[in-house]
Amino acid sequence: MANYKVIFKATSNEPGTPTHWEPGCPLLVKAVQVARDTQTGSAYLQLKLWNLTDKTIGSFVLKAEITYQDGTRETVEVNPLDADIAPCYDYKPEPISLAHGNVDKVEARILAVTCGGAGWQSARVAQPIPHGAPLNLGQQALAERRNILADLGKSADKYPTGVLCEDDWWICPCGAPNVGRSCCLACNMPLDTLRQLENENYLHAKAKARSASRKSTKRRIVFGVLAAAIALIAIGFGIATVKYNNAMTLYEAGNYTGALGAFSEVSLFPPASGMIEQTSQQIEVQAREAYDQGDWSTAYNLLQALGEKGSSNAKMMEAQLRSISDALYELNGYLDTDLSSRFHYKDGSSSWSGDELVSCLFRLERKGSCIVQISESKWPELNGTWEGTWDPKALTVTLPGFPGGEEWTIGGERERNHISINGSSRSTTKTGEMYRFLDSDTGLFSIDRS
């Protein structure tokens, strides 16, 4: 296996070496990385971009300037015509081979974007992502703000500032930029709600209503005990009270799935029925947040905990997750049939090298395309970028025109914790000698499970 060392890395959320963003740009350079082959010294530029809008980005132009340690520079341009980046999704262009391996720094900048039929052009210098102003609230308002965020399953520590809002873009207190959106693409918080959480009058009114609700709830519990005495005899008043209090402890600690199960055990206890509905809503909020952030495993497990208590939106989300799993992650299901675990395996790239095949990079994409890049092979006709398709149902890879064989099969190996892609023919030859990598035990490619 080829060994790669990361010699440069910058991300949008790292204070030391952040990537830059031009306010209003629909696309964010989320991460820049240069990986170098420790044996050959070859270096590759890798990029991760993030669609900040609620529309599909069709194409973009990116310019990256690489500065080497000897002071020389190299400029590369990325301009895919059919990027088709879905709203809120990441996009990873193909790795770009660099002239040298002694990279000092990289600066990447978006120059143009086509989004939803409209065009965006760069007009000023990109800077680190700005932040909102510090909160100017009294202690009572701050306390109610913490309570409201906790009710929504959020931590006030992750929302330390106000919203920075301009005409067509805004920065959420969580730190994520948004363009033309009404909800934050990172934490799913509505912009209107975030603005309310900066309004002192609104927060004071909510605190007053919360205090009144607590007193009313206590009275309802006291008087409700008498009205429900007959029903509680069946399960025991003392047991129901203890279980209800335990469920409330779980709820106040933010353990909504545990609280839902505990409330359900005492569903005949009058206060529990309302808490079941309220807890179910909190779980659905958490599931939607995890879903929007791409943490599909967490979202699926939360929806499973809801069961029949979920709303129609929750059931629709669960159906979408099943569709994603069945259609796009069948390959991972081959390794592990547990539905929730399939979402752990992200598409990406790995490399393999042997005595004859020096370097092979590839990527299997969700949409079914396959890209293989081979370099420095002893057989020149194998070098280059080969584009094909892969079928997650049939577990096959097709590389049209590839001299080493066009058809490949995918096989799983649990004990080795990876899957391999092997040539359909193990006897392909060239001038009497075998393409030996076809006879390798590990196959041409290997994918490590992340």
Residue, then its C-alpha position, 0 to 999 in steps of 0.5 A: m500500500a502506498n503511504y501518504k503524509v499530510i503536509f498541509k491542511a486548512t479548514s474553515n473552522e480552524p482558527g490557526t490556518p482557516t480557509h477564506w470565504e467571500p461574503g455572499c459566495p454560495l460555495l465555501v472552501k471547507a477544507v484544503q489538504v496536500a498529501r505527499d507519497t512518502q516513497t515517490g514524493s508525488a503530492y496531490l491537492q485535495l479540496k472539500l467544498w460546501n454548498l451554502t444555499d438551498k439550491t443546486i450548484g451547477s458549476f463553479v470556478l476555483k483558483a488555488e495558488i500553491t507556494y513552495q518552500d523555495g519561494t516558487r508558485e504554482t496556480v491550478e484551476v478547478n472548473p467542473l461544468d456539471a458539479d451538481i452540488a445538492p443543497c447543504y452537501d459537500y463536494k470533493p473534486e478529483p485530487i490534483s497532481l502538483a509539480h513538487g512535494n515541498v509545499d509551504k501553503v495553499e490559498a484557494r478562492i472561489l471566482a464564479v458560481t452558477c446556482g439555481g439558474a443565476g450566476w455569482q462573480s467574485a468582487r472582493v478579497a476573501q477573508p476568514i468567516p466573520h462572527g456576530a457581535p457579543l450578546n447584550l442581554g441581562q442575566q434573566a434574559l440570558a438564563e431564558r435564552r439558555n432554557i429555550l436552546a435547551d428545549l430545542g436540544k441545543s447548548a447555549d455554549k455553541y451559540p455565544t454571539g448574535v446573528l450577523c445578517e446582511d441582505d442575502w447572507w448571514i452567519c449563524p451563532c454556531g459559526a456556519p455561513n448561510v446564503g439565501r436560506s431561512c434555516c442554518l444549514a449546519c444546526n437547522m436553527p431558523l433565522d427568525t428564532l435566532r433573532q428572537l433569542e437576541n430580543e430582551n423583551y421577547l426573552h422576558a415574556k418567555a421567562k414569565a410564561r415559563s414560570a407561570s406554566r411551572k406553577s400551573t403544571k404543579r397544580r395540575i399534578v396535585f389535583g390530577v392525582l385525585a381524579a386519576a386515583i382509580a386508574l393509578i391503583a392498577i399500577g400503583f400511585g407510588i410506582a407511577t410517581v417514581k417512574y414519572n420523576n425519573a423520566m423528568t430527570l432524563y428529560e431535563a438532562g437531554n436524554y430524550t430517547g430514554a425519557l420517552g421510554a420512561f414516560s411511555e411506561v406510565s402513559l396512564f399517569p395524566p402528566a405523562s401523556g403531555m410529556i410523551e408528545q413534548t419529548s417526541q418533538q425534541i427527538e424529531v428535532q434532534a433527528r432532523e439536525a443529524y439528518d441535515q448534517g449528514d449524520w444519518s446513523t444517528a438520525y436513523n437511530l433516533l427515528q427508530a426510538l420514536g416508532e409510531k409516535g413520530s409525525s408524518n415528517a418523521k416517517m417521511m425522513e425515515a423512508q428517505l434514510r431507508s432509500i439512501s441506504d438501499a440504493l447508495y450503500e448496498l456495498n457497505g451492506y455487503l459487509d454489515t447487514d445492520l441498516s443503521s451501520r451502513f451510514h458509517y461508511k462514507d465514500g472517499s478514496s484509497s490507494w494501492s501499490g505493488d511491485e508493478l503498479v506504483s500508484c492507484l487512486f480511486r473514488l466510488e461516488r454515490k451517484g454511481s460514477c467511478i474514477v480511477q487514476i493510475s500513475e507511474s506504472k511500468w506499463p504506460e498504457l495503464n497510466g491516466t484517469w479512467e472513468g467508469t461506473w459501479d453498480p451497488k446492486a450487482l457489486t461490479v465496477t466497469l472501466p471502459g477501455f482500461p487495458g487491464g480489464e474492463e469488468w471488475t467484481i467487488g468482494g467483501e472480507r470481514e476479517r480484514n476490515h476492508i473490501s477489495i475490487n478484483g479483475s474478472s480475469r486473472s490471466t490478462t497478459k501483455t506481450g507474454e507477461m502477466y499484468r501481475f497486479l490482477d493476480s494480487d490477493t488484495g486486488l487492484f483497489s482496497i477500501d478501508r472502513s472508516 
